[in-house]
Amino acid sequence: MTLPDGPKAPYWLRGIRLIVQPLQYLEGYQRRYGDLFMVRGASTSVVYLNHPSAIQTVFSAAPEHFSSGTGGQVLKFLLGDSSVIIVDGDRHQRQRRLLLPPFHGDRLKTYSQLICDVAQQVTTHWQIGKPFRVRPVMQEITLRIILKAVFGLSEGDRFDQLRQQLSALLDSLGSPLSASLIFFPILRQDWGAWSPWGRFVRLKEQVDHLIYAEIRDRQQRPDPTRNDILTLLMSARDDTGQPLTEQELRDELITLLLAGHETTASALSWAFYWVHKLPTVQDKLRSELDRLGNCAEPEEIARSPYLTAVCQETLRIYPVTLTTGVRVLQSPLEVMGYHLEAGMVLFPCTYLVHQREDLYPNPQEFKPERFLQRQFAPYEYLPFGGGNRYCIGAAFAMLEMKLVLATILRDWQLALPSSQPVKPVRRGLTLAPQGHLKLVATAR
């Protein structure tokens, strides 16, 4: 069976709508065309997969069926040629093997106290009764955490410069207008420092300079007693005994720095919104945290069932990334009876799966109890992707979400100063709350 054509609107018009109204774009086509629909691009056919069975087929297929890195070229200008997100085949497996150890097992536990400490440090100067914008605070927390975890940096000139330049780099792609640079390469014209692309290029050069300087300092003065991710990556060896090159180190570090704090900052902003939007959710969460007592260890806090469910539901209702990434078919594949040809670009659509009424009744309702009542399959709940492209930092991100949320709630009483609903907006390739989301501290 051949998949029927989808919308006939011009590519550029559909692209603009995908940037400006991403949820309406996806929901409208899903209602009209169903669980699989094809959108013809400028040179390729793009297939959105919105049914768990279709996604199960893709996640369980042999990696050789797809070229995910080819589709990830949209991020090559930012992450580089060697990022684990960009590369394919044996090279992809090599990069994953070298990157996985810092994010699993006992190594992951070493970050727990760091996460709690940073959350307290950033919020200690909040003033009672003074509203603050949520996202910049979450971005500051997650950036400090990732800089400490990746580089072991928490102070000094290079830390301050990296913190400032990384934030500026992400903000340069943060609006729907600037996100056009990602989707329309023709707009990447350097007309000087004040042009959008020119500003991005110069910020990226500054960040690269700082990262390479840190790598070279470590190469000249190795310290095996350090336990940050850069130290671990520099000492890692592949199956042939080869280390990561300087270019590979840079590309993996920028991938971890950007993906490791931007996405979590958005997720945390949503979590604080929902917890304070819904009194019953807040009451249940605070009661659970109160029962743990003040002496609970971070690992014990992270195991709290309702806290975990709140974070899972946050990632369900508005997943930070709308799809699980790009998979370009290298050979034909049958999905739910449809014959998909080589060259087609597949998008397993996280958002549309998470909005399925048959999986999540009343899907627009924020209800953490869903995750206490049943366990969802990897192709039914997929905020971190799946298959051989499952996010390496998923466990770290979940740990960070839970501990930042719990630490702040245990230290502060907060409230939404406005009852105005907060809508999701595009921020680069991600989905984030509107920038006007604020909270106010009412008591310590």
Secondary structure, DSSP 4 states (H G I P E B T S, - for coil): -BPPB---S-HHHHHHHHHH-HHHHHHHHHHHH-SEEEEE-SSSEEEEE-SHHHHHHHHHS-GGGEEHHHHGGGGHHHH-TT-TTT--HHHHHHHHHHHSGGGSHHHHHTTHHHHHHHHHHHHTT--TT-EEEHHHHHHHHHHHHHHHHHH--SSSHHHHHHHHHHHHHHHTT-SHHHHHHHH-GGG-----TTSHHHHHHHHHHHHHHHHHHHHHHHHHS--TT--SHHHHHHH---TTSPPPPHHHHHHHHHHHHHHHHHHHHHHHHHHHHHHHH-HHHHHHHHHHHHHH-TT--HHHHHT-HHHHHHHHHHHHHS-SSSSS--EEESS-EEETTEEEPTTPEEEE-HHHHHT-TTTSSSTTS--TTHHHH----TTT--TT--GGG--TTHHHHHHHHHHHHHHHHHH-EEE-S------EEEETTEEEE-TT-EEEEEE-
